[in-house]
Amino acid sequence: MIPLAVPDLTGNESNYLQECITTTFVSSTGPFVNRFEQMVAQAAGSLDAVALSSGTTGLHAALTAVGVGHGDLVVLPAFTFIASANAIAHCGAMPWLVDIDPQRWTLDPTLLAEMLATETETGRQSKQLIHRVTGRRVAAIMPVHTLGLPAAMAPLTELGQQYGLPVIADGAAALGAQLNGQPVGNLGAVLTVFSFNGNKTVTCGGGGAIVGHDRNLIALVRHLTTTARCGEEYDHDRVGFNYRMTNLQAAVGCAQMERLPSLVAAKQRIRQRYDQELSQLPSWQTFPSPADSSSACWFSGGLIDGISPPQMRQLLADLREAGIGARPFWKPMHWQQPYREAPRSEQTVADAVAPRILTLPCSVNLTESEQEYVIEVVRSLLSNR
Ligand SMILES: Cc1ncc(COP(=O)(O)O)c(C=O)c1O
């Protein structure tokens, strides 16, 4: 089976892991953690980074740090992985689901501007931004850099400023991406969160990081995620989290980060080849690739015109039969049991796009002949439809 996405651990990963064992630095205090944070901050174009146990805990900590709390609403594109919405729910808040823009498949700023203008008001006494129908405070905007492509951050951060809403970017799979030549941690969000889960371009096995430019906010994130401990003794000044990355995870992460440019370049090369070869099929649309951005190309694949859900299931089964680990992609949040009642816009784009996405093998070490085989099989299956 040609897998969908497996890590390449052929650099210094095992040496660095051995170093952890030899030195007994296996927990959250250790030199690889500090080094990993520096490497991630630098690659993201941010001032500083905090290394964490996962992308989900990173999002939870970031939202908590900017004050998202019980009963709040957080703006979120419905088309995302459920972890983005779960992090909001872990704060006791609820996502306010906005559709995606058809050009990028990321949070639609024009639609959001309309929704903020027509569906919110400023509370008379509190001066907070209130969502009129639910009476909830709108507390933050969380764009998602879908598939490693940055969201349209300029209009989103402008809306954030206009309405006094912090922008927390879910950049889970976007390390290595750029928008207008700027790296993904320097696009105006107060905090950007990455995942280093096993299927990401850079992995720590599991892991996450928060990057930002605001020293105080980063210090607060570090404090919150280290059980809010004050000093050397057992004093804690609030309810904190045990969310820090271990030295073992960071050891793998440092070895991966040493190869970040080549790992991202491999992902981009794979995407480009699929795009070139498969876009010749009449029913094939490539993933969004706007001219202002360089996507980190986390996953590769395409959007298939006119395919019904049963036909998609059959196609996936046929691909599996041929030894190809193809997969569908995210189901939007309003289709998910926990978020069916979340307030939302019409989801015209998310509903149209989500059921037609096919992701194809895109491990960084996918060989040319493996990719050629995948292309041939996809071509033949789609030509026979
Ligand atoms: C958009 C998005 N947000 C958050 C996450 C959660 O990251 P983690 O699996 O590290 O908790 C993922 C993971 O795939 C993701 O794709």
PDBQT file of the ligand as one rigid body, heavy atoms in Angstrom, charges set to zero:
ROOT
HETATM    1  C1  LIG A 401      -6.550  22.508  11.118  1.00  0.00    +0.000 C 
HETATM    2  C2  LIG A 401      -6.087  21.711  12.293  1.00  0.00    +0.000 A 
HETATM    3  N1  LIG A 401      -6.203  22.215  13.520  1.00  0.00    +0.000 NA
HETATM    4  C3  LIG A 401      -5.775  21.552  14.609  1.00  0.00    +0.000 A 
HETATM    5  C4  LIG A 401      -5.227  20.297  14.502  1.00  0.00    +0.000 A 
HETATM    6  C5  LIG A 401      -4.867  19.559  15.757  1.00  0.00    +0.000 C 
HETATM    7  O1  LIG A 401      -3.537  19.277  15.910  1.00  0.00    +0.000 OA
HETATM    8  P1  LIG A 401      -3.088  18.046  16.844  1.00  0.00    +0.000 P 
HETATM    9  O2  LIG A 401      -3.465  16.802  16.138  1.00  0.00    +0.000 OA
HETATM   10  O3  LIG A 401      -1.620  18.242  16.964  1.00  0.00    +0.000 OA
HETATM   11  O4  LIG A 401      -3.783  18.210  18.145  1.00  0.00    +0.000 OA
HETATM   12  C6  LIG A 401      -5.083  19.713  13.239  1.00  0.00    +0.000 A 
HETATM   13  C7  LIG A 401      -4.474  18.382  13.105  1.00  0.00    +0.000 C 
HETATM   14  O5  LIG A 401      -4.506  17.772  12.059  1.00  0.00    +0.000 OA
HETATM   15  C8  LIG A 401      -5.528  20.433  12.105  1.00  0.00    +0.000 A 
HETATM   16  O6  LIG A 401      -5.428  19.925  10.864  1.00  0.00    +0.000 OA
ENDROOT
TORSDOF 0
